[in-house]
Amino acid sequence: MASSPTNPAHPADPTDPMNPTRPAKAPPQADPHADPRRWLALCAIVASTLVLSFDTTILNVALPTMATEIHATTGDMQWLVDSYTVVFAAAMLPAGLIGDRFGRRRMLVAGLLVFLAGSLIGVLAGSPGPVIVARTVMGVGAAFIMPLALSVLPSMFGPTERSKAVAIVSTAMALGMPLGPIIGGALLEHFWWGSVFLINIPLVALGVVACMTLLPETRDPAAPRVDVLSTVFAAGGLGALVFGIIEAPDRGWGDPLVVAMLAGGAALIAGLVLRERGFSSPMLDLTLLRQRGFLWNAVAATLVTFILTGLLFVLPSYLQTSLGYDAFGTGLRLLPMMGGLMVAARGGAPLVKRFGPRPVIVAGLAVLAGAAFLGATTGSGDGYGATALWLPIAGLGFGLAIVPAMDSALGTLPRERAGTGSGLLQTLRQTGGAIGVAILGSVLAAGYTGKLDTGGLPASAAHTASDSLAGAHAVAAATGDRALAAAADAAYLHGMSVVLIVCGAASLLAAALVAAFLPNPRPAAGEAVPEPSGADAGADSGSGTDGVRPVAERAADARQ
């Protein structure tokens, strides 16, 4: 007969989970080795990323004004966005490696200064060409800012704090997104269009001071070397693909130049992958994509970025040119989307803690799809009221999807691969953004030109009206043809509706992929997630262990 647990001959095991006298699990303790400056250092990261979030949305609001004042066509406006994004995406991988090797804080400050130089070129520009050059230089600076700002997070924060840190950075970027249009709109009301670049000067100064005084230096001397040819392959391949997609609606998909660019871009990207696979320490660390957690979180983040950048490209022209709001009013009317994003960025963490990241990301993508399909039903006479209905829903979906996807992807990275891993993640996201503007902008252009009837106009006026919505309104104002302005508004709304349908379909596709393939790691009920052992946050050495990954992530395959 079995002895009673209270039998002195068989004392109770205090580690036995069935023992009612087992002592309660101690609450998780903060890592005693964590750098006490880490929350102050996070302020420096926020200041740096705020520069980028301001710039992105300020430019989108300024595009309709630039179309009028410097005669930028739809293709020019796509390049004003994509010249920045293509360089941003291609340069992030070498930028992350340079920061790993020579010091992340040092290279982050250098990136801010390059970004400042590009802004000054933009202030002095007077036509689309120089502005595109300015945006290209700013993209180089941004390539150092974003991955290096994110790569220090796993070094400073363990699993129990990293979600909060990522949420703070995401919220700060979301805060910059609505403030950008408001400040940009106010500048455009009182100054010339180049003032939207001038605002970057105080922001960069704030970021540099914060980084130099608050951010500890970290590096990894064993980081892989920067391969110049691979960088050329990445920039050339992505640039050629974007060029082909942007030019296709105007030239035709069968045009020899378009076909050559698309084929050449694909060949260069394939050459990049093959070249990097031959290195023992590659710049493009494709082995990270073998981790299901990193791969599918990156896919989710990339597709969300694809949709967000596309929407921010098409919405300002609709609000400003079709509905007649000024730049400041346009910025105010984008606030509902940013508000939904900020609410989700703050409220998503408890949901992830309870249910794991997968259902939260899937729900966010489904909400985003619903918002896009709702927006596609907007009619010519609906005005802003219909748009205001779906914008906060879209923002909520963005926030629920992007924050847990980014946090979970960063959580899979060993500390010594933080720079290359975050660089790869941001490269994928920015590639998605560049392709998003190219594809969705081309869908918009095709829908607009296909719907607009310019048969009764002279050839030059017809060409101007077909180039952009702002061009059509300029022709209508010069000729007194109100019917042309109304037809252009209807054509643009048709193209935007097609874009929203594509966005909704992409969201559903992403939700299905995430639901099918993304692991769903989370701590068991009552389980504390310990800090990584041997933490050396803030140390100059980049060495570390896989302990930086959450416990639940290391057991992901067992707990899906």
C-alpha positions as CSV (number, residue, x, y, z in Angstrom):
1,M,0.0,0.0,0.0
2,A,1.4,3.4,-0.9
3,S,2.6,5.6,2.0
4,S,0.8,8.8,2.8
5,P,2.7,11.9,1.7
6,T,2.8,12.9,5.3
7,N,4.5,9.7,6.3
8,P,7.8,10.6,8.0
9,A,9.4,7.6,6.3
10,H,8.6,9.2,3.0
11,P,8.9,12.9,3.4
12,A,7.2,15.1,0.8
13,D,9.2,16.2,-2.1
14,P,9.1,20.1,-2.2
15,T,9.7,20.0,-6.0
16,D,6.8,17.7,-6.7
17,P,4.1,19.6,-8.5
18,M,1.4,17.5,-6.8
19,N,2.7,18.5,-3.3
20,P,0.3,21.0,-1.8
21,T,3.0,22.3,0.4
22,R,5.2,23.1,-2.6
23,P,6.4,26.7,-2.2
24,A,4.9,29.3,-4.6
25,K,7.1,30.2,-7.6
26,A,9.0,33.4,-7.0
27,P,8.0,36.2,-9.3
28,P,10.5,37.0,-12.1
29,Q,13.3,39.2,-11.0
30,A,15.1,41.8,-13.0
31,D,18.5,40.8,-14.4
32,P,21.0,42.2,-11.9
33,H,23.5,42.6,-14.8
34,A,21.2,44.7,-17.0
35,D,22.5,48.1,-17.8
36,P,20.7,50.6,-15.6
37,R,20.9,53.2,-18.4
38,R,18.8,51.0,-20.8
39,W,15.6,53.0,-20.5
40,L,17.4,56.3,-21.0
41,A,19.2,54.7,-23.9
42,L,15.8,53.8,-25.3
43,C,15.1,57.6,-25.5
44,A,18.0,57.9,-27.9
45,I,16.6,55.2,-30.1
46,V,13.2,56.8,-30.1
47,A,14.7,60.2,-31.1
48,S,16.5,58.5,-34.0
49,T,13.6,56.6,-35.3
50,L,11.3,59.6,-34.9
51,V,13.3,61.4,-37.6
52,L,12.4,58.7,-40.1
53,S,8.7,58.5,-39.1
54,F,8.3,62.3,-39.5
55,D,10.0,62.3,-42.9
56,T,7.9,59.5,-44.4
57,T,4.5,61.0,-43.6
58,I,5.6,64.6,-44.2
59,L,6.6,63.7,-47.8
60,N,3.4,61.9,-48.5
61,V,1.4,65.0,-47.6
62,A,3.7,67.2,-49.6
63,L,3.4,65.1,-52.8
64,P,0.3,66.8,-54.2
65,T,1.9,70.2,-53.5
66,M,5.1,69.1,-55.3
67,A,3.0,67.8,-58.2
68,T,1.7,71.3,-58.7
69,E,4.7,73.5,-57.8
70,I,7.6,71.5,-59.4
71,H,5.4,69.7,-62.0
72,A,6.0,66.2,-60.7
73,T,4.1,63.4,-62.6
74,T,2.8,60.3,-61.0
75,G,6.0,58.5,-62.0
76,D,8.1,61.3,-60.5
77,M,6.1,61.0,-57.2
78,Q,6.7,57.2,-57.2
79,W,10.4,57.8,-57.6
80,L,10.4,60.5,-54.9
81,V,9.2,57.7,-52.5
82,D,11.1,54.8,-54.0
83,S,14.5,56.4,-54.6
84,Y,14.7,56.6,-50.9
85,T,13.2,53.2,-50.2
86,V,15.3,51.3,-52.7
87,V,18.6,52.7,-51.3
88,F,17.3,52.2,-47.8
89,A,16.5,48.5,-48.4
90,A,19.8,47.8,-50.3
91,A,22.1,49.6,-47.9
92,M,20.7,48.3,-44.7
93,L,22.6,45.0,-44.8
94,P,26.1,46.5,-45.1
95,A,25.0,49.3,-42.7
96,G,24.1,46.7,-40.1
97,L,27.5,44.9,-40.5
98,I,29.5,48.2,-40.4
99,G,27.7,49.0,-37.2
100,D,28.4,45.6,-35.7
101,R,32.1,45.9,-36.5
102,F,32.9,49.5,-35.9
103,G,30.3,50.5,-33.3
104,R,26.6,50.8,-33.5
105,R,26.3,54.1,-31.8
106,R,29.0,55.6,-33.9
107,M,27.4,54.5,-37.2
108,L,24.0,55.5,-36.0
109,V,25.2,59.1,-35.5
110,A,26.9,58.9,-38.9
111,G,23.6,57.9,-40.4
112,L,21.8,60.8,-38.8
113,L,24.4,63.2,-40.3
114,V,24.1,61.7,-43.8
115,F,20.3,62.0,-43.5
116,L,20.8,65.7,-42.6
117,A,23.0,66.2,-45.7
118,G,20.2,64.8,-47.9
119,S,17.7,67.0,-46.2
120,L,19.8,70.1,-47.0
121,I,20.0,69.1,-50.7
122,G,16.2,68.8,-50.7
123,V,15.8,72.3,-49.3
124,L,17.9,73.7,-52.1
125,A,16.3,71.7,-54.9
126,G,13.9,73.2,-57.4
127,S,12.8,70.4,-59.7
128,P,11.9,66.6,-59.4
129,G,15.4,65.4,-60.4
130,P,17.4,67.1,-57.5
131,V,14.7,66.1,-55.0
132,I,15.1,62.5,-56.1
133,V,18.8,62.8,-55.5
134,A,18.1,64.3,-52.1
135,R,15.8,61.4,-51.2
136,T,18.5,59.0,-52.4
137,V,21.1,60.5,-50.0
138,M,18.5,60.4,-47.2
139,G,17.9,56.8,-47.9
140,V,21.6,56.0,-47.3
141,G,21.4,57.7,-43.9
142,A,18.2,56.0,-43.0
143,A,19.8,52.6,-43.9
144,F,22.2,53.2,-40.9
145,I,19.5,54.6,-38.6
146,M,16.8,52.0,-38.6
147,P,18.7,48.6,-38.3
148,L,21.3,49.9,-35.9
149,A,18.6,51.5,-33.7
150,L,16.7,48.1,-33.6
151,S,19.8,45.9,-33.3
152,V,20.7,47.3,-29.9
153,L,17.4,46.3,-28.4
154,P,18.2,42.6,-27.9
155,S,21.5,43.6,-26.3
156,M,19.9,46.0,-23.8
157,F,16.6,44.2,-23.0
158,G,15.9,40.6,-22.2
159,P,12.7,38.7,-23.2
160,T,10.6,40.1,-20.3
161,E,11.4,43.7,-21.3
162,R,11.9,43.5,-25.0
163,S,8.2,43.5,-25.9
164,K,7.7,46.7,-23.9
165,A,10.8,48.3,-25.6
166,V,9.6,47.4,-29.1
167,A,6.1,48.7,-28.3
168,I,7.6,52.0,-27.1
169,V,9.7,52.4,-30.3
170,S,6.7,51.4,-32.5
171,T,4.4,53.9,-30.6
172,A,7.0,56.6,-31.0
173,M,7.2,55.9,-34.8
174,A,3.4,55.9,-34.9
175,L,3.3,59.2,-33.0
176,G,5.7,60.7,-35.6
177,M,3.4,59.5,-38.4
178,P,0.4,61.8,-37.5
179,L,2.6,64.6,-36.3
180,G,4.4,64.6,-39.6
181,P,1.4,65.4,-41.8
182,I,0.2,68.0,-39.3
183,I,3.5,69.8,-39.0
184,G,4.2,69.3,-42.8
185,G,0.7,70.7,-43.6
186,A,1.3,73.8,-41.4
187,L,4.7,74.4,-43.1
188,L,3.2,74.1,-46.6
189,E,0.5,76.6,-45.7
190,H,3.0,79.2,-44.7
191,F,6.2,78.4,-46.5
192,W,7.5,76.8,-49.7
193,W,7.4,73.1,-50.3
194,G,11.1,72.7,-49.4
195,S,10.4,73.5,-45.8
196,V,9.3,69.9,-45.3
197,F,13.0,69.0,-45.5
198,L,14.1,71.8,-43.3
199,I,12.2,70.4,-40.3
200,N,14.6,67.5,-40.3
201,I,17.5,69.7,-39.0
202,P,16.3,70.1,-35.4
203,L,15.1,66.5,-35.3
204,V,18.5,65.2,-36.4
205,A,20.2,67.4,-33.9
206,L,18.0,66.0,-31.1
207,G,18.8,62.4,-32.2
208,V,22.6,63.0,-32.4
209,V,22.7,64.6,-28.9
210,A,20.5,61.8,-27.4
211,C,22.7,59.1,-29.0
212,M,26.0,60.6,-27.9
213,T,24.9,61.2,-24.3
214,L,22.6,58.3,-23.5
215,L,23.3,55.3,-25.8
216,P,26.1,52.9,-24.8
217,E,28.4,51.7,-27.6
218,T,28.1,48.1,-28.6
219,R,29.9,46.2,-31.4
220,D,30.7,42.7,-32.7
221,P,34.3,42.5,-34.0
222,A,33.6,39.1,-35.5
223,A,30.9,40.5,-37.8
224,P,31.1,39.4,-41.4
225,R,32.9,41.7,-43.8
226,V,31.0,44.0,-46.1
227,D,30.8,42.6,-49.6
228,V,30.7,45.5,-52.1
229,L,29.6,43.3,-55.1
230,S,26.7,41.9,-53.1
231,T,25.7,45.4,-52.2
232,V,25.7,46.4,-55.8
233,F,23.7,43.3,-56.7
234,A,21.1,44.2,-54.0
235,A,20.8,47.9,-55.0
236,G,20.8,47.2,-58.8
237,G,18.4,44.3,-58.6
238,L,15.8,46.1,-56.4
239,G,16.2,49.3,-58.4
240,A,15.7,47.5,-61.7
241,L,12.6,45.7,-60.4
242,V,11.1,48.9,-59.1
243,F,11.9,50.8,-62.3
244,G,10.2,48.1,-64.4
245,I,7.1,48.1,-62.3
246,I,6.8,51.9,-62.2
247,E,7.3,52.3,-65.9
248,A,5.1,49.4,-67.0
249,P,1.7,51.3,-66.9
250,D,3.0,54.0,-69.1
251,R,5.2,52.0,-71.5
252,G,3.3,48.7,-71.4
253,W,4.4,45.4,-69.8
254,G,5.7,44.2,-73.1
255,D,8.0,47.2,-73.7
256,P,11.6,46.0,-74.3
257,L,13.0,48.3,-71.6
258,V,10.4,47.2,-69.0
259,V,11.0,43.5,-69.8
260,A,14.8,44.0,-69.7
261,M,14.6,45.8,-66.3
262,L,12.4,43.2,-64.7
263,A,14.5,40.3,-66.0
264,G,17.7,42.0,-65.1
265,G,16.5,42.8,-61.6
266,A,15.4,39.2,-61.1
267,A,18.8,38.0,-62.3
268,L,20.7,40.4,-60.0
269,I,18.7,39.3,-57.0
270,A,19.2,35.6,-57.8
271,G,23.0,36.4,-58.2
272,L,23.0,38.0,-54.8
273,V,21.4,35.0,-53.2
274,L,23.8,32.6,-54.9
275,R,26.8,34.7,-54.0
276,E,25.9,35.0,-50.4
277,R,25.3,31.3,-50.0
278,G,28.9,30.7,-50.9
279,F,30.3,32.7,-47.9
280,S,30.8,31.1,-44.5
281,S,30.0,34.4,-42.9
282,P,27.6,36.0,-45.4
283,M,26.3,39.6,-45.4
284,L,22.9,38.4,-46.3
285,D,22.4,35.7,-43.6
286,L,19.9,33.5,-45.3
287,T,20.3,30.8,-42.6
288,L,18.1,33.0,-40.4
289,L,15.2,32.2,-42.8
290,R,15.5,28.6,-41.8
291,Q,14.0,29.5,-38.5
292,R,10.2,29.4,-38.9
293,G,9.7,32.0,-36.3
294,F,11.9,34.5,-38.0
295,L,10.8,33.7,-41.5
296,W,7.0,34.0,-41.0
297,N,7.2,36.9,-38.7
298,A,9.3,38.6,-41.4
299,V,6.8,37.7,-44.0
300,A,4.0,39.2,-42.0
301,A,5.9,42.4,-41.3
302,T,6.9,42.7,-44.9
303,L,3.3,42.3,-46.3
304,V,2.0,44.8,-43.7
305,T,4.6,47.3,-44.8
306,F,3.7,46.7,-48.4
307,I,0.1,47.6,-47.6
308,L,0.8,50.6,-45.3
309,T,3.3,52.3,-47.7
310,G,0.9,51.8,-50.6
311,L,-2.0,53.3,-48.7
312,L,0.0,56.3,-47.5
313,F,1.0,56.9,-51.1
314,V,-2.6,57.0,-52.6
315,L,-4.6,58.6,-49.7
316,P,-3.1,62.1,-49.6
317,S,-3.8,62.9,-53.2
318,Y,-7.4,61.8,-52.7
319,L,-7.9,63.9,-49.6
320,Q,-6.0,66.9,-50.9
321,T,-6.9,67.1,-54.6
322,S,-10.2,65.2,-55.0
323,L,-11.8,66.3,-51.7
324,G,-10.2,69.8,-51.7
325,Y,-8.5,69.8,-48.3
326,D,-5.3,71.8,-47.8
327,A,-2.1,70.1,-46.7
328,F,-2.8,70.7,-43.0
329,G,-6.3,69.5,-43.3
330,T,-5.1,66.3,-45.0
331,G,-2.7,65.7,-42.1
332,L,-5.5,66.1,-39.6
333,R,-7.7,63.7,-41.6
334,L,-5.0,60.9,-41.5
335,L,-5.1,61.0,-37.7
336,P,-7.7,58.3,-37.3
337,M,-5.5,55.7,-38.9
338,M,-2.5,56.7,-36.8
339,G,-4.8,56.7,-33.7
340,G,-5.9,53.2,-34.3
341,L,-2.2,52.1,-34.9
342,M,-1.1,53.6,-31.5
343,V,-4.0,52.0,-29.6
344,A,-3.1,48.6,-31.1
345,A,0.6,49.2,-30.4
346,R,-0.2,49.7,-26.7
347,G,-2.9,47.2,-26.3
348,G,-1.5,44.3,-28.3
349,A,1.1,43.2,-25.7
350,P,-1.5,41.7,-23.2
351,L,-3.2,39.8,-26.0
352,V,0.1,38.4,-27.2
353,K,1.0,37.4,-23.6
354,R,-2.3,35.6,-23.2
355,F,-2.8,34.0,-26.7
356,G,0.7,34.1,-28.3
357,P,1.7,36.2,-31.3
358,R,0.1,34.1,-34.1
359,P,-3.6,34.7,-33.4
360,V,-3.0,38.4,-32.7
361,I,-1.1,38.8,-36.0
362,V,-3.8,36.9,-37.9
363,A,-6.5,38.9,-36.3
364,G,-4.7,42.2,-37.2
365,L,-4.4,41.1,-40.8
366,A,-8.0,40.1,-40.9
367,V,-9.1,43.5,-39.5
368,L,-6.9,45.2,-42.0
369,A,-8.4,43.3,-44.9
370,G,-11.9,44.2,-43.7
371,A,-10.9,47.9,-43.5
372,A,-9.5,47.8,-47.0
373,F,-12.6,46.1,-48.5
374,L,-14.8,48.7,-46.7
375,G,-12.7,51.5,-48.1
376,A,-13.1,50.1,-51.6
377,T,-16.9,50.7,-51.4
378,T,-16.3,54.5,-51.2
379,G,-18.4,56.4,-53.8
380,S,-17.9,59.7,-55.5
381,G,-20.4,61.6,-53.3
382,D,-19.4,60.0,-50.0
383,G,-16.9,62.6,-49.0
384,Y,-14.5,62.2,-46.0
385,G,-17.1,60.6,-43.8
386,A,-16.8,57.2,-45.5
387,T,-13.0,57.4,-45.3
388,A,-13.1,58.3,-41.6
389,L,-15.0,55.2,-41.0
390,W,-12.4,52.7,-42.3
391,L,-9.1,54.6,-41.4
392,P,-9.1,53.8,-37.7
393,I,-10.0,50.2,-38.4
394,A,-7.1,50.0,-40.8
395,G,-4.8,51.5,-38.2
396,L,-5.9,49.0,-35.6
397,G,-5.2,46.1,-38.0
398,F,-1.7,47.5,-38.8
399,G,-0.8,47.8,-35.1
400,L,-2.1,44.4,-34.1
401,A,-0.1,42.8,-36.9
402,I,3.2,44.7,-37.0
403,V,4.2,45.0,-33.3
404,P,4.0,41.3,-32.4
405,A,5.6,40.3,-35.7
406,M,8.5,42.6,-35.2
407,D,9.0,41.7,-31.6
408,S,8.8,37.9,-32.3
409,A,11.2,38.2,-35.2
410,L,13.8,40.1,-33.0
411,G,13.2,37.5,-30.3
412,T,14.6,34.7,-32.4
413,L,17.9,36.4,-33.0
414,P,21.0,35.4,-31.0
415,R,22.7,38.5,-29.6
416,E,25.8,38.1,-31.7
417,R,23.7,38.2,-34.9
418,A,21.5,41.1,-33.8
419,G,22.9,43.5,-36.4
420,T,22.7,41.2,-39.4
421,G,19.4,39.8,-38.3
422,S,17.7,43.2,-37.8
423,G,19.3,44.4,-41.0
424,L,17.8,41.5,-42.9
425,L,14.4,42.1,-41.3
426,Q,14.4,45.7,-42.2
427,T,15.7,45.0,-45.7
428,L,12.7,42.7,-46.2
429,R,10.3,45.3,-44.8
430,Q,11.7,48.1,-46.9
431,T,11.8,45.9,-50.0
432,G,8.1,45.3,-49.3
433,G,7.6,49.0,-49.0
434,A,9.4,49.8,-52.3
435,I,7.6,47.1,-54.1
436,G,4.3,48.2,-52.5
437,V,4.6,51.8,-53.8
438,A,5.7,50.5,-57.2
439,I,3.0,47.9,-57.6
440,L,0.1,49.8,-55.9
441,G,1.2,53.1,-57.5
442,S,1.1,51.3,-60.9
443,V,-2.3,49.8,-60.2
444,L,-3.5,53.3,-59.3
445,A,-2.0,54.8,-62.4
446,A,-3.5,52.0,-64.6
447,G,-7.0,52.4,-63.0
448,Y,-6.8,56.2,-63.3
449,T,-5.7,56.5,-66.9
450,G,-8.0,53.6,-68.0
451,K,-11.1,55.4,-66.5
452,L,-10.2,59.0,-67.5
453,D,-11.6,60.1,-70.9
454,T,-9.3,62.8,-72.4
455,G,-10.6,62.4,-76.0
456,G,-11.7,66.0,-76.3
457,L,-8.5,67.6,-75.1
458,P,-5.4,68.7,-77.1
459,A,-2.5,66.2,-77.0
460,S,-0.4,68.1,-74.6
461,A,-3.3,68.8,-72.2
462,A,-4.4,65.2,-72.4
463,H,-0.9,64.0,-71.5
464,T,-0.8,66.4,-68.5
465,A,-4.2,65.3,-67.3
466,S,-3.3,61.6,-67.6
467,D,0.0,62.0,-65.8
468,S,-1.5,62.8,-62.4
469,L,-4.7,63.9,-60.7
470,A,-3.0,67.3,-59.9
471,G,-2.2,67.7,-63.6
472,A,-5.9,67.0,-64.5
473,H,-7.1,69.6,-62.1
474,A,-4.5,72.1,-63.4
475,V,-5.8,71.6,-67.0
476,A,-9.4,71.9,-65.7
477,A,-8.6,75.2,-64.0
478,A,-6.8,76.6,-67.0
479,T,-9.6,75.6,-69.4
480,G,-12.6,76.1,-67.1
481,D,-13.6,72.5,-67.7
482,R,-15.3,71.4,-64.5
483,A,-16.4,68.2,-66.1
484,L,-12.8,67.2,-66.5
485,A,-12.0,67.8,-62.8
486,A,-15.0,65.7,-61.8
487,A,-14.1,62.9,-64.3
488,A,-10.5,62.9,-62.9
489,D,-11.8,62.7,-59.4
490,A,-14.0,59.7,-60.3
491,A,-11.1,58.1,-62.2
492,Y,-8.7,58.5,-59.2
493,L,-11.3,57.1,-56.8
494,H,-11.8,54.1,-59.1
495,G,-8.0,53.5,-59.1
496,M,-7.8,53.9,-55.3
497,S,-10.7,51.4,-54.9
498,V,-8.7,48.8,-57.0
499,V,-5.7,49.5,-54.8
500,L,-7.7,48.8,-51.7
501,I,-9.1,45.6,-53.1
502,V,-5.5,44.5,-53.8
503,C,-4.5,45.5,-50.2
504,G,-7.4,43.5,-48.8
505,A,-6.5,40.4,-50.8
506,A,-2.8,40.7,-49.8
507,S,-3.9,41.0,-46.1
508,L,-6.0,37.8,-46.4
509,L,-3.2,36.0,-48.1
510,A,-0.8,37.0,-45.3
511,A,-3.3,36.0,-42.6
512,A,-3.6,32.5,-44.2
513,L,0.2,32.1,-44.4
514,V,0.7,33.2,-40.8
515,A,-2.1,31.0,-39.5
516,A,-0.7,28.0,-41.4
517,F,3.1,28.3,-40.8
518,L,4.0,30.7,-37.9
519,P,4.9,29.0,-34.6
520,N,3.0,30.3,-31.6
521,P,5.5,30.4,-28.7
522,R,4.4,31.7,-25.3
523,P,5.2,31.0,-21.7
524,A,3.1,28.4,-20.0
525,A,0.6,29.7,-17.4
526,G,2.5,31.1,-14.4
527,E,5.9,30.5,-16.1
528,A,8.4,33.2,-15.8
529,V,10.5,34.0,-18.8
530,P,14.1,34.4,-17.4
531,E,16.5,37.0,-18.7
532,P,19.3,35.5,-20.8
533,S,22.2,34.2,-18.8
534,G,25.4,36.0,-18.9
535,A,23.8,39.2,-20.1
536,D,26.3,41.8,-20.9
537,A,24.0,44.6,-22.2
538,G,25.9,47.7,-23.0
539,A,29.2,45.9,-23.3
540,D,31.5,46.7,-26.2
541,S,31.8,43.0,-27.0
542,G,29.2,41.6,-29.3
543,S,29.6,38.1,-28.2
544,G,26.7,36.3,-26.6
545,T,24.7,33.2,-26.4
546,D,21.4,31.9,-27.7
547,G,20.1,32.8,-24.3
548,V,18.8,36.1,-25.7
549,R,16.0,34.1,-27.3
550,P,12.9,33.7,-25.2
551,V,12.5,30.3,-23.5
552,A,9.2,29.7,-25.3
553,E,10.8,30.4,-28.6
554,R,13.5,27.8,-28.1
555,A,10.7,25.3,-27.5
556,A,8.5,26.6,-30.2
557,D,8.2,23.3,-32.2
558,A,7.0,21.5,-29.1
559,R,4.3,24.1,-28.2
560,Q,2.7,25.2,-31.4
